[in-house]
Protein backbone atom coordinates (compact mmCIF):
# COMPACT_ATOMS: atom_id res chain seq x y z
CA UNK A 1 0.00 0.00 0.00
CA UNK A 2 1.36 3.42 -0.94
CA UNK A 3 1.39 6.07 1.73
CA UNK A 4 -0.14 9.34 0.58
CA UNK A 5 1.21 12.57 2.01
CA UNK A 6 -0.62 15.82 1.37
CA UNK A 7 1.69 18.42 -0.12
CA UNK A 8 0.02 21.15 1.93
CA UNK A 9 0.92 19.47 5.22
CA UNK A 10 4.53 18.94 4.12
CA UNK A 11 4.85 22.56 3.05
CA UNK A 12 3.37 23.76 6.33
CA UNK A 13 5.72 21.56 8.33
CA UNK A 14 8.75 22.84 6.41
CA UNK A 15 7.67 26.44 6.94
CA UNK A 16 7.20 25.86 10.66
CA UNK A 17 10.63 24.26 10.97
CA UNK A 18 12.25 27.10 9.02
CA UNK A 19 10.47 29.67 11.17
CA UNK A 20 11.55 27.88 14.33
CA UNK A 21 15.21 27.81 13.25
CA UNK A 22 15.06 31.51 12.35
CA UNK A 23 13.56 32.47 15.72
CA UNK A 24 16.07 30.36 17.60
CA UNK A 25 19.02 31.87 15.76
CA UNK A 26 17.96 35.47 15.36
CA UNK A 27 14.95 36.13 17.57
CA UNK A 28 11.72 37.80 16.53
CA UNK A 29 13.47 41.06 15.59
CA UNK A 30 16.38 39.48 13.73
CA UNK A 31 18.87 41.17 16.04
CA UNK A 32 20.35 38.17 17.80
CA UNK A 33 19.14 35.26 19.91
CA UNK A 34 15.82 35.98 21.63
CA UNK A 35 15.62 36.09 25.41
CA UNK A 36 13.30 33.49 27.01
CA UNK A 37 10.06 35.13 28.14
CA UNK A 38 7.44 33.54 30.40
CA UNK A 39 3.94 32.65 29.30
CA UNK A 40 2.29 32.15 25.92
CA UNK A 41 0.88 35.36 24.47
CA UNK A 42 -1.59 35.03 21.61
CA UNK A 43 0.81 36.61 19.11
CA UNK A 44 3.33 33.79 19.58
CA UNK A 45 1.08 31.46 17.61
CA UNK A 46 3.28 29.11 15.55
CA UNK A 47 6.27 29.76 17.82
CA UNK A 48 4.82 27.36 20.39
CA UNK A 49 5.92 23.76 19.88
CA UNK A 50 3.77 21.23 21.79
CA UNK A 51 5.45 18.90 24.28
CA UNK A 52 4.09 16.71 27.04
CA UNK A 53 2.03 18.85 29.44
CA UNK A 54 2.95 22.11 27.74
CA UNK A 55 4.85 23.96 25.02
CA UNK A 56 8.33 25.18 24.12
CA UNK A 57 8.58 28.70 22.76
CA UNK A 58 10.75 28.50 19.65
CA UNK A 59 11.57 32.19 20.01
CA UNK A 60 13.66 32.24 23.17
CA UNK A 61 13.16 28.65 24.29
CA UNK A 62 10.83 29.10 27.27
CA UNK A 63 9.39 25.78 28.44
CA UNK A 64 5.87 26.22 29.77
CA UNK A 65 4.16 23.37 31.61
CA UNK A 66 0.55 23.60 32.79
CA UNK A 67 -1.56 21.39 35.02
CA UNK A 68 -5.15 21.65 36.22
CA UNK A 69 -5.34 19.85 39.57
CA UNK A 70 -9.08 20.22 40.24
CA UNK A 71 -12.14 21.75 38.62
CA UNK A 72 -15.61 22.66 39.89
CA UNK A 73 -18.59 23.64 37.76
CA UNK A 74 -20.23 26.99 38.54
CA UNK A 75 -23.25 29.02 37.42
CA UNK A 76 -20.78 31.43 35.81
CA UNK A 77 -20.71 28.91 32.91
CA UNK A 78 -16.98 28.47 33.39
CA UNK A 79 -15.45 26.12 35.96
CA UNK A 80 -13.53 27.25 39.01
CA UNK A 81 -10.14 25.59 38.63
CA UNK A 82 -6.85 25.16 40.42
CA UNK A 83 -4.35 25.49 37.58
CA UNK A 84 -0.59 25.97 37.91
CA UNK A 85 1.93 26.94 35.25
CA UNK A 86 5.72 26.60 35.18
CA UNK A 87 7.87 28.89 33.04
CA UNK A 88 11.54 28.02 32.61
CA UNK A 89 12.25 31.69 31.77
CA UNK A 90 11.63 32.57 35.40
CA UNK A 91 12.17 29.14 36.96
CA UNK A 92 8.99 29.53 39.00
CA UNK A 93 5.37 28.43 39.15
CA UNK A 94 2.27 30.62 39.06
CA UNK A 95 -1.26 29.57 40.01
CA UNK A 96 -4.16 30.95 37.98
CA UNK A 97 -5.52 32.81 41.02
CA UNK A 98 -2.16 34.59 41.38
CA UNK A 99 -2.68 36.75 38.28
CA UNK A 100 -1.98 40.41 39.14
CA UNK A 101 -2.45 43.92 37.73
CA UNK A 102 -0.66 46.79 39.48
CA UNK A 103 1.14 49.94 38.36
CA UNK A 104 0.35 49.19 34.70
CA UNK A 105 2.00 45.73 34.87
CA UNK A 106 -0.36 42.85 34.12
CA UNK A 107 0.72 39.25 34.71
CA UNK A 108 -1.86 36.88 33.29
CA UNK A 109 -2.77 33.43 34.71
CA UNK A 110 -0.04 31.61 32.74
CA UNK A 111 2.70 34.08 33.66
CA UNK A 112 2.78 36.27 30.54
CA UNK A 113 3.83 39.81 31.50
CA UNK A 114 2.36 42.90 29.81
CA UNK A 115 3.68 46.40 30.42
CA UNK A 116 0.70 48.69 29.84
CA UNK A 117 2.39 51.94 30.81
CA UNK A 118 0.82 54.78 28.84
CA UNK A 119 -1.81 52.51 27.31
CA UNK A 120 -5.45 53.57 27.25
CA UNK A 121 -8.55 51.35 27.21
CA UNK A 122 -8.58 48.94 24.32
CA UNK A 123 -7.24 45.63 23.05
CA UNK A 124 -3.81 44.65 24.38
CA UNK A 125 -1.74 44.05 21.27
CA UNK A 126 -0.96 40.43 20.49
CA UNK A 127 -3.10 38.99 23.28
CA UNK A 128 -6.60 37.78 24.14
CA UNK A 129 -6.89 40.62 26.69
CA UNK A 130 -8.53 44.05 26.62
CA UNK A 131 -7.61 46.84 29.05
CA UNK A 132 -10.71 48.45 30.57
CA UNK A 133 -9.23 50.71 33.27
CA UNK A 134 -6.60 50.62 36.04
CA UNK A 135 -8.31 47.75 37.89
CA UNK A 136 -10.22 45.83 35.20
CA UNK A 137 -9.05 43.67 32.30
CA UNK A 138 -11.28 41.40 30.25
CA UNK A 139 -10.79 38.57 27.80
CA UNK A 140 -11.69 38.83 24.13
CA UNK A 141 -14.82 36.86 24.95
CA UNK A 142 -15.99 39.29 27.65
CA UNK A 143 -14.84 37.68 30.92
CA UNK A 144 -13.88 40.52 33.28
CA UNK A 145 -11.04 40.24 35.82
CA UNK A 146 -11.23 42.79 38.65
CA UNK A 147 -8.09 43.55 40.67
CA UNK A 148 -7.42 45.15 44.06
CA UNK A 149 -6.08 48.67 43.43
CA UNK A 150 -3.81 48.51 46.50
CA UNK A 151 -1.81 45.35 45.80
CA UNK A 152 -3.00 44.18 42.37
CA UNK A 153 -4.38 40.82 43.53
CA UNK A 154 -7.41 39.24 41.90
CA UNK A 155 -10.77 40.15 43.47
CA UNK A 156 -13.53 39.00 41.13
CA UNK A 157 -14.26 37.35 37.80
CA UNK A 158 -17.60 37.95 36.03
CA UNK A 159 -19.10 38.44 32.59
CA UNK A 160 -19.13 41.87 30.96
CA UNK A 161 -22.91 41.86 30.48
CA UNK A 162 -23.65 41.14 34.17
CA UNK A 163 -21.72 41.59 37.41
CA UNK A 164 -23.52 38.60 38.95
CA UNK A 165 -22.98 35.77 39.36
CA UNK A 166 -19.28 36.22 39.98
CA UNK A 167 -16.28 34.35 41.29
CA UNK A 168 -14.92 35.97 44.47
CA UNK A 169 -11.31 35.71 45.67
CA UNK A 170 -10.79 36.42 49.36
CA UNK A 171 -7.41 37.26 50.93
CA UNK A 172 -5.93 36.50 54.33
CA UNK A 173 -2.64 38.18 55.25
CA UNK A 174 -2.15 39.33 51.68
CA UNK A 175 -2.64 35.97 49.91
CA UNK A 176 -5.76 34.48 48.34
CA UNK A 177 -7.17 31.78 50.60
CA UNK A 178 -10.75 31.31 49.38
CA UNK A 179 -12.48 31.03 46.02
CA UNK A 180 -16.27 31.38 46.19
CA UNK A 181 -19.13 31.71 43.73
CA UNK A 182 -21.65 34.46 44.57
CA UNK A 183 -25.03 34.92 42.89
CA UNK A 184 -25.63 38.35 44.44
CA UNK A 185 -23.25 41.13 45.47
CA UNK A 186 -21.43 39.94 48.62
CA UNK A 187 -24.25 37.52 49.42
CA UNK A 188 -25.50 34.05 48.56
CA UNK A 189 -21.92 32.86 48.20
CA UNK A 190 -20.88 29.21 48.10
CA UNK A 191 -17.33 28.13 48.93
CA UNK A 192 -15.55 26.32 46.11
CA UNK A 193 -11.89 26.09 47.17
CA UNK A 194 -9.87 26.83 50.30
CA UNK A 195 -6.14 27.41 49.72
CA UNK A 196 -3.66 26.70 52.50
CA UNK A 197 -0.07 27.93 52.74
CA UNK A 198 3.15 26.87 54.41
CA UNK A 199 5.99 29.40 54.61
CA UNK A 200 4.14 31.55 52.09
CA UNK A 201 3.79 28.76 49.49
CA UNK A 202 0.62 26.89 48.48
CA UNK A 203 0.68 23.58 50.36
CA UNK A 204 -2.83 22.13 50.06
CA UNK A 205 -6.11 23.02 48.39
CA UNK A 206 -9.50 21.84 49.66
CA UNK A 207 -12.48 21.29 47.36
CA UNK A 208 -15.34 22.60 49.51
CA UNK A 209 -18.04 21.22 47.22
CA UNK A 210 -17.15 17.63 48.09
CA UNK A 211 -15.18 18.39 51.30
CA UNK A 212 -12.05 16.68 50.00
CA UNK A 213 -8.42 17.52 49.32
CA UNK A 214 -8.07 18.91 45.80
CA UNK A 215 -4.28 19.08 45.61
CA UNK A 216 -1.08 18.93 47.65
CA UNK A 217 2.35 20.42 46.92
CA UNK A 218 5.89 20.04 48.23
CA UNK A 219 8.44 22.76 47.49
CA UNK A 220 12.13 23.50 47.45
CA UNK A 221 13.75 26.92 47.56
CA UNK A 222 16.97 27.06 45.56
CA UNK A 223 18.90 30.23 44.75
CA UNK A 224 15.86 32.27 45.70
CA UNK A 225 13.51 30.28 43.42
CA UNK A 226 10.50 28.49 44.91
CA UNK A 227 9.88 25.31 42.93
CA UNK A 228 7.42 22.44 43.26
CA UNK A 229 9.13 19.09 43.79
CA UNK A 230 6.01 16.94 44.25
CA UNK A 231 2.41 17.61 43.24
CA UNK A 232 -0.72 15.51 43.61
CA UNK A 233 -4.01 16.42 41.98
CA UNK A 234 -7.43 15.50 43.34
CA UNK A 235 -7.50 12.06 41.72
CA UNK A 236 -3.94 11.17 42.71
CA UNK A 237 -4.44 12.25 46.32
CA UNK A 238 -7.80 10.52 46.65
CA UNK A 239 -6.40 7.22 45.32
CA UNK A 240 -3.04 7.38 47.16
CA UNK A 241 -1.12 7.61 43.90
CA UNK A 242 2.46 8.92 43.82
CA UNK A 243 1.70 12.15 41.94
CA UNK A 244 4.26 14.00 39.83
CA UNK A 245 7.83 14.69 40.93
CA UNK A 246 9.90 17.49 39.41
CA UNK A 247 13.67 17.90 39.27
CA UNK A 248 15.36 21.04 37.97
CA UNK A 249 18.48 21.63 35.92
CA UNK A 250 20.00 25.08 35.71
CA UNK A 251 21.11 26.02 32.21
CA UNK A 252 21.60 29.12 30.09
CA UNK A 253 19.74 31.41 32.42
CA UNK A 254 16.67 29.25 32.79
CA UNK A 255 15.53 26.27 34.84
CA UNK A 256 14.24 23.17 33.11
CA UNK A 257 12.11 20.78 35.21
CA UNK A 258 11.99 17.09 34.46
CA UNK A 259 8.52 15.78 35.36
CA UNK A 260 8.47 12.20 36.47
CA UNK A 261 5.28 10.43 37.37
CA UNK A 262 3.89 6.95 37.83
CA UNK A 263 0.36 8.06 37.09
CA UNK A 264 -1.14 10.03 34.23
CA UNK A 265 -4.66 10.64 35.42
CA UNK A 266 -7.37 12.90 34.08
CA UNK A 267 -8.59 15.33 36.71
CA UNK A 268 -12.28 14.77 37.45
CA UNK A 269 -14.59 17.78 37.46
CA UNK A 270 -17.01 18.29 40.34
CA UNK A 271 -20.34 18.93 38.69
CA UNK A 272 -23.33 20.73 40.14
CA UNK A 273 -26.39 18.71 41.08
CA UNK A 274 -29.68 19.81 39.46
CA UNK A 275 -30.82 21.32 42.77
CA UNK A 276 -27.64 23.28 43.47
CA UNK A 277 -27.94 27.07 43.45
CA UNK A 278 -24.29 27.99 43.01
C-alpha positions as CSV (number, residue, x, y, z in Angstrom):
1,X,0.0,0.0,0.0
2,X,1.4,3.4,-0.9
3,X,1.4,6.1,1.7
4,X,-0.1,9.3,0.6
5,X,1.2,12.6,2.0
6,X,-0.6,15.8,1.4
7,X,1.7,18.4,-0.1
8,X,0.0,21.2,1.9
9,X,0.9,19.5,5.2
10,X,4.5,18.9,4.1
11,X,4.8,22.6,3.0
12,X,3.4,23.8,6.3
13,X,5.7,21.6,8.3
14,X,8.7,22.8,6.4
15,X,7.7,26.4,6.9
16,X,7.2,25.9,10.7
17,X,10.6,24.3,11.0
18,X,12.2,27.1,9.0
19,X,10.5,29.7,11.2
20,X,11.5,27.9,14.3
21,X,15.2,27.8,13.3
22,X,15.1,31.5,12.3
23,X,13.6,32.5,15.7
24,X,16.1,30.4,17.6
25,X,19.0,31.9,15.8
26,X,18.0,35.5,15.4
27,X,15.0,36.1,17.6
28,X,11.7,37.8,16.5
29,X,13.5,41.1,15.6
30,X,16.4,39.5,13.7
31,X,18.9,41.2,16.0
32,X,20.4,38.2,17.8
33,X,19.1,35.3,19.9
34,X,15.8,36.0,21.6
35,X,15.6,36.1,25.4
36,X,13.3,33.5,27.0
37,X,10.1,35.1,28.1
38,X,7.4,33.5,30.4
39,X,3.9,32.7,29.3
40,X,2.3,32.2,25.9
41,X,0.9,35.4,24.5
42,X,-1.6,35.0,21.6
43,X,0.8,36.6,19.1
44,X,3.3,33.8,19.6
45,X,1.1,31.5,17.6
46,X,3.3,29.1,15.5
47,X,6.3,29.8,17.8
48,X,4.8,27.4,20.4
49,X,5.9,23.8,19.9
50,X,3.8,21.2,21.8
51,X,5.5,18.9,24.3
52,X,4.1,16.7,27.0
53,X,2.0,18.9,29.4
54,X,3.0,22.1,27.7
55,X,4.8,24.0,25.0
56,X,8.3,25.2,24.1
57,X,8.6,28.7,22.8
58,X,10.7,28.5,19.7
59,X,11.6,32.2,20.0
60,X,13.7,32.2,23.2
61,X,13.2,28.6,24.3
62,X,10.8,29.1,27.3
63,X,9.4,25.8,28.4
64,X,5.9,26.2,29.8
65,X,4.2,23.4,31.6
66,X,0.6,23.6,32.8
67,X,-1.6,21.4,35.0
68,X,-5.2,21.6,36.2
69,X,-5.3,19.9,39.6
70,X,-9.1,20.2,40.2
71,X,-12.1,21.7,38.6
72,X,-15.6,22.7,39.9
73,X,-18.6,23.6,37.8
74,X,-20.2,27.0,38.5
75,X,-23.2,29.0,37.4
76,X,-20.8,31.4,35.8
77,X,-20.7,28.9,32.9
78,X,-17.0,28.5,33.4
79,X,-15.5,26.1,36.0
80,X,-13.5,27.3,39.0
81,X,-10.1,25.6,38.6
82,X,-6.8,25.2,40.4
83,X,-4.4,25.5,37.6
84,X,-0.6,26.0,37.9
85,X,1.9,26.9,35.2
86,X,5.7,26.6,35.2
87,X,7.9,28.9,33.0
88,X,11.5,28.0,32.6
89,X,12.3,31.7,31.8
90,X,11.6,32.6,35.4
91,X,12.2,29.1,37.0
92,X,9.0,29.5,39.0
93,X,5.4,28.4,39.2
94,X,2.3,30.6,39.1
95,X,-1.3,29.6,40.0
96,X,-4.2,30.9,38.0
97,X,-5.5,32.8,41.0
98,X,-2.2,34.6,41.4
99,X,-2.7,36.8,38.3
100,X,-2.0,40.4,39.1
101,X,-2.5,43.9,37.7
102,X,-0.7,46.8,39.5
103,X,1.1,49.9,38.4
104,X,0.4,49.2,34.7
105,X,2.0,45.7,34.9
106,X,-0.4,42.9,34.1
107,X,0.7,39.2,34.7
108,X,-1.9,36.9,33.3
109,X,-2.8,33.4,34.7
110,X,0.0,31.6,32.7
111,X,2.7,34.1,33.7
112,X,2.8,36.3,30.5
113,X,3.8,39.8,31.5
114,X,2.4,42.9,29.8
115,X,3.7,46.4,30.4
116,X,0.7,48.7,29.8
117,X,2.4,51.9,30.8
118,X,0.8,54.8,28.8
119,X,-1.8,52.5,27.3
120,X,-5.4,53.6,27.2
121,X,-8.5,51.4,27.2
122,X,-8.6,48.9,24.3
123,X,-7.2,45.6,23.0
124,X,-3.8,44.7,24.4
125,X,-1.7,44.0,21.3
126,X,-1.0,40.4,20.5
127,X,-3.1,39.0,23.3
128,X,-6.6,37.8,24.1
129,X,-6.9,40.6,26.7
130,X,-8.5,44.0,26.6
131,X,-7.6,46.8,29.1
132,X,-10.7,48.5,30.6
133,X,-9.2,50.7,33.3
134,X,-6.6,50.6,36.0
135,X,-8.3,47.8,37.9
136,X,-10.2,45.8,35.2
137,X,-9.0,43.7,32.3
138,X,-11.3,41.4,30.2
139,X,-10.8,38.6,27.8
140,X,-11.7,38.8,24.1
141,X,-14.8,36.9,24.9
142,X,-16.0,39.3,27.7
143,X,-14.8,37.7,30.9
144,X,-13.9,40.5,33.3
145,X,-11.0,40.2,35.8
146,X,-11.2,42.8,38.6
147,X,-8.1,43.6,40.7
148,X,-7.4,45.1,44.1
149,X,-6.1,48.7,43.4
150,X,-3.8,48.5,46.5
151,X,-1.8,45.3,45.8
152,X,-3.0,44.2,42.4
153,X,-4.4,40.8,43.5
154,X,-7.4,39.2,41.9
155,X,-10.8,40.2,43.5
156,X,-13.5,39.0,41.1
157,X,-14.3,37.3,37.8
158,X,-17.6,38.0,36.0
159,X,-19.1,38.4,32.6
160,X,-19.1,41.9,31.0
161,X,-22.9,41.9,30.5
162,X,-23.7,41.1,34.2
163,X,-21.7,41.6,37.4
164,X,-23.5,38.6,38.9
165,X,-23.0,35.8,39.4
166,X,-19.3,36.2,40.0
167,X,-16.3,34.4,41.3
168,X,-14.9,36.0,44.5
169,X,-11.3,35.7,45.7
170,X,-10.8,36.4,49.4
171,X,-7.4,37.3,50.9
172,X,-5.9,36.5,54.3
173,X,-2.6,38.2,55.3
174,X,-2.1,39.3,51.7
175,X,-2.6,36.0,49.9
176,X,-5.8,34.5,48.3
177,X,-7.2,31.8,50.6
178,X,-10.8,31.3,49.4
179,X,-12.5,31.0,46.0
180,X,-16.3,31.4,46.2
181,X,-19.1,31.7,43.7
182,X,-21.6,34.5,44.6
183,X,-25.0,34.9,42.9
184,X,-25.6,38.4,44.4
185,X,-23.3,41.1,45.5
186,X,-21.4,39.9,48.6
187,X,-24.2,37.5,49.4
188,X,-25.5,34.1,48.6
189,X,-21.9,32.9,48.2
190,X,-20.9,29.2,48.1
191,X,-17.3,28.1,48.9
192,X,-15.5,26.3,46.1
193,X,-11.9,26.1,47.2
194,X,-9.9,26.8,50.3
195,X,-6.1,27.4,49.7
196,X,-3.7,26.7,52.5
197,X,-0.1,27.9,52.7
198,X,3.2,26.9,54.4
199,X,6.0,29.4,54.6
200,X,4.1,31.5,52.1
201,X,3.8,28.8,49.5
202,X,0.6,26.9,48.5
203,X,0.7,23.6,50.4
204,X,-2.8,22.1,50.1
205,X,-6.1,23.0,48.4
206,X,-9.5,21.8,49.7
207,X,-12.5,21.3,47.4
208,X,-15.3,22.6,49.5
209,X,-18.0,21.2,47.2
210,X,-17.1,17.6,48.1
211,X,-15.2,18.4,51.3
212,X,-12.1,16.7,50.0
213,X,-8.4,17.5,49.3
214,X,-8.1,18.9,45.8
215,X,-4.3,19.1,45.6
216,X,-1.1,18.9,47.7
217,X,2.4,20.4,46.9
218,X,5.9,20.0,48.2
219,X,8.4,22.8,47.5
220,X,12.1,23.5,47.4
221,X,13.7,26.9,47.6
222,X,17.0,27.1,45.6
223,X,18.9,30.2,44.7
224,X,15.9,32.3,45.7
225,X,13.5,30.3,43.4
226,X,10.5,28.5,44.9
227,X,9.9,25.3,42.9
228,X,7.4,22.4,43.3
229,X,9.1,19.1,43.8
230,X,6.0,16.9,44.3
231,X,2.4,17.6,43.2
232,X,-0.7,15.5,43.6
233,X,-4.0,16.4,42.0
234,X,-7.4,15.5,43.3
235,X,-7.5,12.1,41.7
236,X,-3.9,11.2,42.7
237,X,-4.4,12.2,46.3
238,X,-7.8,10.5,46.6
239,X,-6.4,7.2,45.3
240,X,-3.0,7.4,47.2
241,X,-1.1,7.6,43.9
242,X,2.5,8.9,43.8
243,X,1.7,12.1,41.9
244,X,4.3,14.0,39.8
245,X,7.8,14.7,40.9
246,X,9.9,17.5,39.4
247,X,13.7,17.9,39.3
248,X,15.4,21.0,38.0
249,X,18.5,21.6,35.9
250,X,20.0,25.1,35.7
251,X,21.1,26.0,32.2
252,X,21.6,29.1,30.1
253,X,19.7,31.4,32.4
254,X,16.7,29.2,32.8
255,X,15.5,26.3,34.8
256,X,14.2,23.2,33.1
257,X,12.1,20.8,35.2
258,X,12.0,17.1,34.5
259,X,8.5,15.8,35.4
260,X,8.5,12.2,36.5
261,X,5.3,10.4,37.4
262,X,3.9,7.0,37.8
263,X,0.4,8.1,37.1
264,X,-1.1,10.0,34.2
265,X,-4.7,10.6,35.4
266,X,-7.4,12.9,34.1
267,X,-8.6,15.3,36.7
268,X,-12.3,14.8,37.5
269,X,-14.6,17.8,37.5
270,X,-17.0,18.3,40.3
271,X,-20.3,18.9,38.7
272,X,-23.3,20.7,40.1
273,X,-26.4,18.7,41.1
274,X,-29.7,19.8,39.5
275,X,-30.8,21.3,42.8
276,X,-27.6,23.3,43.5
277,X,-27.9,27.1,43.5
278,X,-24.3,28.0,43.0
